[in-house]
Amino acid sequence: MKSMSRLARHAHPASPTYLLTDRLHRERTVRVTADEITATVSTWLAPLEVQTPLVDELCRSIQDGAWSQAHAIADMLSLDVTVAA
């Protein structure tokens, strides 16, 4: 029988977090999970009355680990995105 401490060591790793920075408002840097990226970026774009499918594409690219595509989309959205340490 496995001990609880052994089970705890083999628990699923925490979801990665990402740092998003709004290049137009440098004070806007947040730490989010992949599930929070769409809502965060959409909230930042709302005052500009901007809605774009690029936000969902950004999120999918990050979740898929397609970093060259994610960075290209982030550039179009004036964002910086990195994996949080």
N, C-alpha and C positions, 0 to 999 in steps of 0.2 A: 504494500500500500504506500502511495506517495505521501510524503509529509506536506503540510500546508506551506512551509517555507520553500520547498522545492517547486510547488505549484506556482507560488508567487513569482519566483524567478523566471518562470517560463510563460508568464502572462503575456498577452499581446502587447506590443509596444504602443506607446501613446501615438495618437495621430500627429503627423508633422504639423508644425505651425510655420507661418510665412509672415514676413514683414512686407507690408504694402505702404508705399510712400506716394502721395499725390505730389507730383512735380510742380504743380501750380500753387500748391499750399504746403510748403515744406513742413509746417507744424503738424500736418496730417500724416502721421505714421502710426500704423496700428499693427498689432500682432493678431493674426487670425488663423483659423483652420481652413482647410480647403472648402468646407461646407459654408463658411462665412464670407468667402471672397465675393460672390455675386451680390449679396445683400449690401456689403460694404461699398463696393464700387458703384453700384446703382444709387445708393444714398448720396455719394459724392457727386454723381452726375445729375441728380434730380434738380438742384437749383439752376442748372444750366439748361434744363428742359431737354436733356439728351437721353435717349433710349437707344441702345444698340445691341445687336446679337454678339458683338465682340466681347462683351462682359462674360457671357456664358462660354464662349470659345476660350477665353483666358482661363477660366476655371477648369474646363476640361483639359486644356493643355497642361496645366500645372498638375492636375490629378494623374494624367497619363505620363508625366515626367518628360514631356516634349518641350524642353527648356528653350530651344532656339525659337520655336513657334510662340511660346509663352512670352518671351522677351520682345519678339516682334509685335505681338498684339499689345503688350504693355506700353511699348513705345507709341503706338497709335493712340492709346488712351492717356498718354502723359503720366505713366505710372512707373515706379520701380518695384520689382518684386524679387525677394530673395528668401531662401530657407532660413528660418530663425535658428540660431545656435542654441 
